[in-house]
Amino acid sequence: MSQSQDSSLMEDELTCPICLDIFAQPQMLCCGHNFCASCLEDVLRKQEETGSYKCPECAWDFQERPSPKRNFKLAGIVERFQASQRSSAGTQRPLSCDYCPCAAERTCLKCESNFCSDHLRPHLEKPSLRLHRLAEPSAERGDQCQEHDEVCKMFCSSCKQCVCTCCVLEARHHKHHITSFKHAQQGIKDWLEGRLQRLTARLEVCEGSLGQQCQEEEQVKTKLEGLRQRGRQCCEGLRRAVEDYQAQLEQCLDREEQGALEELQKMATLNQGQRESLAELCTSLKLLQEERDPLHCIQGFLSIEERVESVLQEEQGPSGAPVRKPDPLKDCQQHWDAFREQSQKLLQVLQSLKLRRQVHLDLSFDPNTASRNLILSDDRQTVTGTKQSQPYPEHDLRFKHHPQVLCAQSFTAGTFCWEVEVVEAGNWAIGVASRSIPRKSWDNDCLVGYNADSWCLYSVFDSLVAWHNNQRRTPHSTGRPRRVRLLLDFHDGTLSFYSVLPDRLLLLHTFKEKFTQVLCPCFWVSPGTKLTLHKVTEM
C-alpha cells in the first residue's frame, strides 16, 4: 500500500462523524465514540430541547445528559498526524525534467514528457513540434487513459468520456459513437450554441418580467400611497367634523338651556304676582266675613265683588308662551351631514383596499345559455338586446322566454371582482344566479332577482332597484350608473354593487346572504341595451 493511501486511511480514522473534519479537541462518550468538543456540544444542546439524548453515531440512548471526557490519547494521535502532514507538504519536491535534474517548466501531452526551459525550446521553435499540446507540469496526465496508460485521442459520445486507441478496440465501446476531439468539440459548440440561444431567450423573458414587475411595484406603491393620503385626509376631515359637531351640539344645548330657564323665570314671576294678589283677596274676604256692622259689610262687599269674580273667571295656571322642548339635532343638521360625508369617504378608502385583494376575473358569456333575443359578440364579452329572434340551436341550458344570459365561469368559494359597462343605455339587470336556475317558463321562477336563486340590481325606467326572492330593496344611490363593479365574497356572505366614478367608488347596494350554491354572473338585457364585461385593473 502506498504512502498516500496510508495517509488517506489514517485521515478517515481521525475524522469527526459530525463535521467530517479532523478531530478538534476530541471527546469520547461512554459508548466509545469520539467527536469534536464543539460538535458534540451543539448536538447535546439541540437534544436538550426534546429531553432525549442519543449518540450521534450509534444512537445509544442515555437516561440523562451525558458527560463526555477528553480523549487525550486520540488528541495526541491527531497532533502527530497533522504534524506529519505539514512536514510532507513542506518537503514535497517539484517535478523535474525528464532529460536533466532541473525543475520541469512544461509538460508535453503529445510526447508525454516533462521539459525544463532549455529542453522545451525545440517545442517552441520547430514548426513540427509547435502543434504539440503543452500544459502545466504534472505527475499525472490529465488526458491520459488511467486504464491503458495512453494518451486519450478520441471521445465516446455514448459514454461521454475521453478514450484512447485501446479503449476503442474493447468490446464495451462496440457500436459506440467515437469521434475525434476536433469533431466532438464542434458538436459540443453546436450544443452550447443552441442551449445558449434558449437560455438567452429565457433570460430576456425573465428580464422583461422583472421589468414589468418593477413597473407594477411602482404602480402599487403609487396607488397605495394615494390611498394612504386619502385615508389621512378622510380621518383628519372626520376628526374636524366630529369636533365641529360636538361644538355645535354644545352651543345648541346651551342656547336651549338658557332659553328654557328664562321662560321658566318669567312664568315664576307671573305666578308670584298672582299668588300675592290672591293672598290679598283672601285676607280681604276673611276680614269682610268677620265684620259685624251690616252697613260696613254691605259696602265692603260691593267694592270687592267685581274683582273677586274677575279673578275666578280667569283660566287656572300661569299665562305666557309654553316652554320649548330642545331639538339640538335639527339645529346641527348641517354639521351632521358633514360628518356623514367624511365617514362615507373613509368607507370608500377601506373598500378600495379590500378590492385590491380580490381575484379579478376574465369573464365571458356562455352562448348555450343566451336567449334568442340576445346577440353575443365574437369574443363573448358584449351582449346586446334585440327584438329579432336569433337562430340559436336548441339547448337545455338556454333561457327560452326571458332575455337573459349567464357567464361561462362559476364560483363556489373565494372572493371575486368584475365590472360591467353600460355601452348603450336601456333597461338591464346584473348580478349572480345559481347555475341551476330554471330557464324554460314564463313565470318569475326563471326571472333573475325574482327567485331565491338570484341576486340582481335592476335599472328600469330611470330607476335603480335591487331584487332578490321577489323582494324589492332600495339602493343607497338611485342614479343610473354607466359602469358597475361587483364584489362577491363567499366568506363574508356579501354581494356588493359599486358605481365606478372617475375619482371614487360609490356603494349602491349590498346583499348579505350565506351563499351555498354554485353561482355565476347573470344578466337581463332589454332590446336596445348593450353591456360589456371588463376585468378590474384599477382600484
Legacy VTK file of the C-alpha trace (Angstrom):
# vtk DataFile Version 3.0
C-alpha trace
ASCII
DATASET POLYDATA
POINTS 539 float
0.000 0.000 0.000
1.418 3.407 -0.961
2.152 6.178 1.474
-0.672 8.378 0.123
-3.175 5.552 0.672
-1.920 5.064 4.248
-2.322 8.786 4.869
-5.843 8.717 3.442
-6.870 5.805 5.651
-5.399 7.484 8.704
-7.288 10.688 7.894
-10.553 8.720 7.643
-9.978 7.228 11.071
-9.285 10.681 12.545
-12.381 12.335 11.020
-15.261 13.557 13.194
-18.527 11.860 12.036
-20.445 15.114 12.592
-18.411 17.811 10.837
-16.398 15.322 8.647
-13.167 17.129 9.503
-10.090 16.195 11.551
-10.879 15.934 15.289
-10.539 19.186 17.220
-10.216 18.567 20.974
-11.787 15.079 20.684
-14.194 13.948 23.420
-15.468 10.398 23.981
-18.893 9.207 25.130
-19.360 6.180 27.330
-20.384 4.167 24.246
-16.799 4.582 22.915
-17.410 7.015 20.009
-15.412 10.212 19.633
-16.449 13.666 18.367
-15.126 17.209 18.268
-15.878 19.026 21.505
-17.825 21.833 19.781
-19.729 19.420 17.501
-20.819 17.239 20.407
-21.866 20.273 22.452
-24.085 21.545 19.601
-25.768 18.128 19.263
-26.387 17.812 23.026
-27.798 21.368 23.140
-30.335 20.532 20.408
-31.240 17.214 22.094
-31.767 19.066 25.356
-34.863 20.740 23.841
-36.519 17.335 23.307
-35.220 15.758 26.539
-33.895 12.679 24.690
-30.128 12.135 24.458
-28.582 9.761 21.879
-25.127 9.093 20.478
-24.939 10.794 17.025
-23.202 7.708 15.577
-24.690 4.577 17.184
-27.936 6.122 18.575
-27.206 4.796 22.086
-29.900 6.130 24.463
-28.795 7.966 27.604
-31.106 8.371 30.595
-29.736 11.859 31.257
-27.399 14.320 29.576
-24.043 12.514 29.122
-20.781 13.936 30.429
-18.143 13.307 27.709
-14.475 13.073 28.643
-11.433 14.415 26.799
-9.677 11.658 24.792
-6.048 12.667 25.375
-4.622 9.681 23.529
-6.653 10.417 20.391
-5.753 14.088 20.660
-2.061 13.157 20.649
-2.511 10.965 17.567
-4.278 13.852 15.791
-1.443 16.259 16.632
1.241 13.848 15.319
-0.770 13.198 12.123
-1.223 16.905 11.421
2.492 17.499 12.077
3.451 14.732 9.609
1.100 16.199 7.012
2.688 19.631 7.366
6.149 18.103 7.129
5.369 16.127 3.973
3.776 19.199 2.372
6.837 21.277 3.173
9.322 18.706 1.809
7.443 17.941 -1.399
9.781 18.484 -4.303
8.702 19.961 -7.614
8.639 17.782 -10.745
11.953 17.538 -12.559
12.735 17.459 -16.267
12.765 14.010 -17.831
16.119 14.804 -19.504
18.007 16.640 -16.704
17.765 17.311 -12.931
16.311 20.812 -13.472
12.741 21.633 -12.496
10.148 20.965 -15.169
8.720 24.056 -16.851
6.003 22.483 -19.032
4.589 19.063 -19.885
4.046 17.963 -23.490
0.866 15.949 -23.697
1.866 14.587 -27.104
5.343 13.448 -26.064
4.184 12.544 -22.544
7.312 14.166 -21.086
8.246 16.973 -18.714
10.677 19.595 -20.026
12.753 22.272 -18.357
13.103 25.645 -20.032
16.187 24.505 -22.036
14.754 21.237 -23.296
11.402 22.925 -24.017
12.982 25.247 -26.604
12.581 22.802 -29.583
8.802 22.679 -28.916
8.726 26.450 -29.175
10.981 26.790 -32.229
10.412 23.802 -34.521
7.228 24.023 -36.636
6.598 20.282 -36.361
6.607 20.451 -32.542
4.591 23.628 -32.188
1.394 21.665 -32.705
2.059 19.621 -29.565
-0.138 20.494 -26.605
1.729 21.934 -23.615
0.334 22.051 -20.079
1.381 22.792 -16.530
3.883 20.241 -15.195
2.073 17.368 -13.524
2.968 13.867 -12.434
-0.398 12.703 -13.704
-1.502 13.222 -17.293
-4.938 14.842 -17.355
-5.626 13.461 -20.832
-4.059 10.082 -20.219
-6.161 6.943 -20.028
-5.996 5.643 -16.473
-6.616 2.080 -17.604
-4.194 1.733 -20.548
-1.667 4.477 -19.668
-2.036 6.028 -23.127
-2.967 9.496 -24.267
-6.687 9.889 -24.941
-7.144 10.984 -28.546
-10.866 10.315 -29.123
-14.212 10.992 -27.488
-17.022 8.454 -26.950
-20.281 10.407 -27.099
-22.239 7.344 -25.979
-20.292 7.062 -22.715
-19.460 10.797 -22.604
-15.789 10.197 -21.839
-12.380 10.551 -23.470
-10.879 7.259 -24.662
-7.581 6.009 -26.063
-6.970 3.675 -29.003
-7.024 0.580 -26.792
-10.385 1.612 -25.338
-11.902 1.805 -28.833
-10.830 -1.765 -29.540
-12.527 -3.117 -26.435
-15.982 -4.693 -26.532
-17.553 -2.216 -24.082
-17.246 0.540 -26.703
-18.558 -1.637 -29.515
-21.076 0.216 -31.699
-20.490 3.397 -29.695
-20.207 6.725 -31.451
-16.465 7.501 -31.410
-15.206 10.819 -32.819
-12.045 12.886 -32.773
-11.587 15.674 -30.276
-11.997 18.276 -33.009
-15.263 16.804 -34.243
-16.516 16.349 -30.686
-15.571 19.930 -29.892
-17.653 21.152 -32.844
-20.635 19.110 -31.685
-20.253 20.473 -28.167
-20.061 24.019 -29.518
-23.239 23.443 -31.537
-24.961 22.142 -28.404
-23.693 25.104 -26.418
-24.917 27.489 -29.118
-28.415 26.014 -29.096
-28.613 25.988 -25.324
-27.184 29.491 -25.173
-29.901 30.762 -27.506
-32.628 29.113 -25.450
-31.162 30.364 -22.187
-30.763 33.839 -23.705
-34.430 33.784 -24.713
-35.346 32.658 -21.200
-33.160 35.411 -19.804
-34.881 38.021 -21.958
-38.281 36.781 -20.799
-37.144 36.914 -17.181
-35.720 40.396 -17.635
-38.941 41.511 -19.303
-40.994 40.012 -16.462
-38.667 41.605 -13.942
-39.042 44.990 -15.642
-42.815 44.600 -15.715
-42.834 43.581 -12.062
-40.757 46.652 -11.217
-43.276 48.835 -13.035
-46.159 47.109 -11.269
-44.327 47.563 -7.978
-44.030 51.284 -8.616
-47.694 51.429 -9.611
-48.716 49.581 -6.459
-46.624 51.935 -4.328
-48.100 54.969 -6.080
-51.677 53.727 -5.751
-51.293 52.707 -2.121
-49.601 55.999 -1.318
-52.580 57.754 -2.884
-54.929 55.656 -0.761
-52.797 56.389 2.296
-53.075 60.132 1.644
-56.817 59.827 1.051
-57.170 57.882 4.289
-55.252 60.510 6.237
-57.324 63.299 4.712
-60.566 61.451 5.451
-59.542 60.767 9.047
-58.487 64.386 9.501
-61.747 65.584 7.970
-63.651 63.151 10.160
-61.861 64.443 13.251
-62.669 68.049 12.354
-66.269 67.117 11.585
-66.604 65.421 14.981
-65.112 68.449 16.752
-67.370 70.856 14.851
-70.394 68.692 15.505
-69.557 68.446 19.215
-69.013 72.213 19.494
-72.256 72.959 17.641
-74.165 70.483 19.801
-72.781 72.071 22.981
-73.770 75.553 21.739
-77.224 74.373 20.789
-77.773 72.728 24.174
-76.511 75.861 25.950
-78.944 78.012 23.983
-81.823 75.651 24.684
-80.960 75.590 28.382
-80.692 79.369 28.609
-83.972 79.920 26.740
-85.832 77.357 28.815
-84.575 78.847 32.098
-85.528 82.384 31.023
-89.060 81.267 30.169
-89.352 79.431 33.466
-88.189 82.557 35.351
-90.790 84.698 33.546
-93.554 82.279 34.428
-92.294 82.114 38.022
-92.532 85.931 38.234
-96.112 85.823 36.917
-97.007 83.102 39.392
-95.557 85.164 42.211
-97.735 88.173 41.239
-100.846 86.030 41.052
-100.030 84.488 44.397
-99.708 87.898 46.106
-102.959 89.137 44.522
-104.857 86.024 45.571
-103.449 86.179 49.091
-104.580 89.834 49.396
-108.114 88.975 48.221
-108.336 86.056 50.629
-107.326 88.346 53.501
-109.915 90.972 52.494
-112.681 88.389 52.262
-111.840 86.986 55.694
-111.927 90.492 57.237
-115.237 91.271 55.495
-116.643 87.970 56.698
-115.803 88.903 60.295
-117.415 92.398 60.022
-120.394 92.826 62.468
-121.703 96.134 61.193
-124.235 95.366 58.431
-123.645 98.643 56.638
-119.906 98.244 56.537
-120.273 94.611 55.395
-122.550 95.629 52.502
-120.256 98.456 51.447
-117.161 96.184 51.514
-118.974 93.503 49.510
-119.973 95.987 46.819
-116.382 97.227 46.490
-114.736 93.772 46.154
-117.379 91.678 44.329
-116.351 92.530 40.758
-112.667 91.978 41.499
-113.254 88.520 43.033
-115.479 87.381 40.145
-112.923 88.629 37.601
-110.144 86.626 39.251
-112.259 83.482 39.467
-113.240 83.700 35.814
-109.560 83.700 34.669
-108.036 80.357 33.461
-106.106 78.492 36.045
-102.339 78.281 35.585
-99.757 80.876 34.572
-100.183 82.842 31.386
-97.466 83.188 28.723
-95.871 81.067 25.979
-95.215 77.355 26.674
-91.692 76.118 27.335
-89.899 74.972 24.143
-88.570 71.419 24.004
-84.909 71.227 22.938
-84.261 69.835 19.433
-80.439 70.038 19.015
-80.161 67.630 16.040
-82.397 69.885 13.983
-80.086 72.858 14.531
-76.961 70.660 13.997
-78.151 69.008 10.780
-75.548 70.750 8.655
-72.679 69.505 10.825
-74.177 66.029 10.937
-74.250 65.911 7.139
-70.562 66.885 7.005
-69.708 64.136 9.485
-71.618 61.548 7.441
-69.939 62.688 4.211
-66.460 62.231 5.710
-67.480 58.801 7.009
-68.549 57.772 3.510
-65.203 58.916 2.087
-63.323 56.859 4.649
-65.516 53.862 3.831
-64.597 54.254 0.160
-60.885 54.116 1.060
-61.417 50.909 3.032
-63.414 49.401 0.182
-60.610 50.287 -2.245
-58.120 48.423 -0.061
-60.459 45.436 0.090
-60.904 45.404 -3.686
-57.114 45.165 -4.180
-57.128 41.743 -2.537
-59.800 40.196 -4.722
-59.498 37.835 -7.683
-60.064 39.909 -10.820
-61.770 37.795 -13.444
-61.734 37.494 -17.216
-65.397 36.630 -17.783
-67.178 35.551 -20.942
-70.830 34.905 -21.789
-71.988 31.325 -22.151
-73.613 31.066 -25.629
-75.527 27.947 -24.587
-77.497 29.984 -22.014
-78.177 33.109 -24.136
-81.804 33.863 -25.003
-82.677 34.115 -28.682
-83.375 37.832 -28.065
-79.724 38.463 -27.262
-76.718 38.902 -29.575
-73.250 37.969 -28.311
-70.051 39.415 -29.743
-67.403 37.150 -31.251
-65.193 37.461 -28.181
-68.241 36.789 -25.941
-67.536 39.950 -23.947
-70.524 42.040 -25.119
-74.259 41.284 -25.150
-76.926 43.310 -26.986
-80.686 43.058 -26.551
-82.823 42.775 -29.716
-86.450 42.192 -30.699
-85.447 39.834 -33.507
-85.178 36.153 -32.647
-81.729 34.726 -33.299
-81.273 31.273 -34.921
-79.615 29.669 -31.902
-79.843 25.864 -31.680
-81.933 24.199 -29.009
-80.116 23.644 -25.728
-81.188 22.540 -22.255
-79.341 25.478 -20.657
-80.841 28.219 -22.885
-83.324 30.761 -21.441
-86.464 30.359 -23.513
-88.637 33.411 -22.765
-86.699 35.957 -20.674
-83.824 37.906 -22.377
-81.183 36.547 -20.027
-77.689 35.057 -20.233
-75.173 33.579 -17.779
-71.396 33.642 -17.824
-69.414 30.505 -18.547
-67.443 30.915 -15.290
-68.889 29.799 -11.948
-67.813 30.120 -8.289
-68.225 28.015 -5.160
-65.810 29.690 -2.733
-63.467 32.658 -2.519
-63.764 36.339 -3.369
-64.193 37.666 -6.913
-64.493 41.035 -8.607
-65.577 42.123 -12.105
-67.099 45.124 -13.890
-69.926 45.676 -16.376
-70.075 48.723 -18.644
-73.423 50.055 -19.913
-72.408 50.818 -23.510
-75.919 51.637 -24.742
-78.391 52.649 -22.046
-81.702 50.892 -21.633
-83.316 48.531 -19.150
-80.962 45.946 -17.677
-80.191 43.788 -14.660
-76.863 42.410 -13.473
-75.984 40.127 -10.570
-75.360 36.471 -9.773
-77.574 33.419 -10.040
-77.412 29.753 -9.225
-76.208 27.575 -12.078
-79.397 25.503 -11.572
-81.847 28.418 -12.075
-84.941 27.372 -14.154
-84.860 28.509 -17.791
-87.962 27.447 -19.752
-91.110 29.004 -18.227
-92.664 32.486 -18.348
-93.147 32.890 -14.588
-90.852 34.615 -12.097
-89.051 31.384 -11.231
-86.977 31.950 -14.372
-86.564 35.735 -13.951
-83.318 36.753 -12.257
-83.844 38.560 -8.969
-87.399 37.278 -8.605
-86.493 33.901 -7.142
-84.465 32.578 -4.226
-81.574 31.564 -6.506
-80.524 35.011 -7.811
-79.480 38.455 -6.550
-79.666 41.359 -9.006
-79.503 45.116 -9.440
-82.143 46.389 -11.900
-82.090 49.641 -13.863
-85.579 50.076 -15.290
-87.238 53.309 -16.481
-84.603 55.598 -14.948
-84.887 53.978 -11.508
-82.445 51.704 -9.712
-83.701 48.855 -7.501
-82.286 45.650 -6.030
-84.233 42.387 -6.229
-83.921 39.017 -4.514
-86.554 36.332 -3.968
-89.228 38.655 -5.437
-88.488 41.273 -2.755
-87.545 44.821 -3.660
-84.789 46.746 -1.901
-83.842 50.397 -2.329
-80.145 51.078 -3.109
-78.118 53.781 -1.363
-77.986 55.726 -4.635
-80.719 55.660 -7.269
-78.805 57.294 -10.114
-78.257 55.176 -13.236
-74.567 54.123 -13.294
-72.554 53.822 -16.501
-70.133 51.264 -15.088
-70.866 48.843 -12.251
-68.345 46.857 -10.211
-69.480 43.653 -8.485
-67.729 42.143 -5.478
-68.733 38.605 -4.468
-67.348 37.338 -1.154
-68.335 33.806 -0.170
-66.531 34.010 3.184
-68.297 37.180 4.325
-71.521 36.204 2.546
-71.838 39.515 0.680
-72.551 40.646 -2.867
-71.840 44.368 -3.319
-72.547 46.670 -6.266
-70.491 49.835 -6.820
-70.862 52.657 -9.299
-67.423 53.296 -10.799
-66.875 57.063 -10.866
-63.759 58.873 -12.192
-62.387 59.593 -8.721
-64.042 57.057 -6.437
-66.364 54.096 -5.969
-69.946 54.697 -4.846
-71.591 51.827 -2.958
-75.021 51.144 -4.452
-76.248 48.089 -2.565
-75.031 45.042 -0.636
-76.802 41.707 -0.324
-75.948 39.708 2.795
-76.528 36.004 2.300
-74.955 32.668 3.199
-74.111 31.510 -0.330
-74.139 27.715 -0.686
-74.941 27.247 -4.392
-72.704 27.223 -7.436
-73.019 30.850 -8.599
-72.210 32.580 -11.870
-72.748 36.144 -13.172
-76.209 36.681 -14.689
-77.715 39.395 -16.923
-81.142 40.546 -18.084
-80.930 42.786 -21.187
-83.870 44.541 -22.840
-83.937 45.446 -26.569
-81.625 48.363 -27.399
-79.349 47.760 -24.417
-75.682 46.784 -24.736
-73.488 45.570 -21.861
-69.759 44.750 -21.925
-67.720 42.697 -19.455
-64.466 44.138 -18.121
-61.662 42.853 -15.959
-60.905 45.094 -12.984
-57.483 46.682 -13.487
-57.753 49.785 -11.297
-58.752 50.221 -7.695
LINES 1 540
539 0 1 2 3 4 5 6 7 8 9 10 11 12 13 14 15 16 17 18 19 20 21 22 23 24 25 26 27 28 29 30 31 32 33 34 35 36 37 38 39 40 41 42 43 44 45 46 47 48 49 50 51 52 53 54 55 56 57 58 59 60 61 62 63 64 65 66 67 68 69 70 71 72 73 74 75 76 77 78 79 80 81 82 83 84 85 86 87 88 89 90 91 92 93 94 95 96 97 98 99 100 101 102 103 104 105 106 107 108 109 110 111 112 113 114 115 116 117 118 119 120 121 122 123 124 125 126 127 128 129 130 131 132 133 134 135 136 137 138 139 140 141 142 143 144 145 146 147 148 149 150 151 152 153 154 155 156 157 158 159 160 161 162 163 164 165 166 167 168 169 170 171 172 173 174 175 176 177 178 179 180 181 182 183 184 185 186 187 188 189 190 191 192 193 194 195 196 197 198 199 200 201 202 203 204 205 206 207 208 209 210 211 212 213 214 215 216 217 218 219 220 221 222 223 224 225 226 227 228 229 230 231 232 233 234 235 236 237 238 239 240 241 242 243 244 245 246 247 248 249 250 251 252 253 254 255 256 257 258 259 260 261 262 263 264 265 266 267 268 269 270 271 272 273 274 275 276 277 278 279 280 281 282 283 284 285 286 287 288 289 290 291 292 293 294 295 296 297 298 299 300 301 302 303 304 305 306 307 308 309 310 311 312 313 314 315 316 317 318 319 320 321 322 323 324 325 326 327 328 329 330 331 332 333 334 335 336 337 338 339 340 341 342 343 344 345 346 347 348 349 350 351 352 353 354 355 356 357 358 359 360 361 362 363 364 365 366 367 368 369 370 371 372 373 374 375 376 377 378 379 380 381 382 383 384 385 386 387 388 389 390 391 392 393 394 395 396 397 398 399 400 401 402 403 404 405 406 407 408 409 410 411 412 413 414 415 416 417 418 419 420 421 422 423 424 425 426 427 428 429 430 431 432 433 434 435 436 437 438 439 440 441 442 443 444 445 446 447 448 449 450 451 452 453 454 455 456 457 458 459 460 461 462 463 464 465 466 467 468 469 470 471 472 473 474 475 476 477 478 479 480 481 482 483 484 485 486 487 488 489 490 491 492 493 494 495 496 497 498 499 500 501 502 503 504 505 506 507 508 509 510 511 512 513 514 515 516 517 518 519 520 521 522 523 524 525 526 527 528 529 530 531 532 533 534 535 536 537 538
